[in-house]
């Protein structure tokens, strides 16, 4: 073998730190995305109850001649 071959273990520490940084950022973005999805589904789960409350309030306002 000639001297132009590069050893696979010859990786710079800065390159490894960049890879770890990218993986950590990806992990944080996935966690944030998961939290946003959980919040969205929680709001969608509560939507029928909010619609019922709005209907009851509108009927009560109509019966008391406030509308």
Secondary structure by P-SEA (a helix, b strand, c coil): ccccccccccccaaaaaaaaaaaaaaaaaaaaaaaaaaaaaaaaaaaaaaaaaaaaaaaaaaaaccc
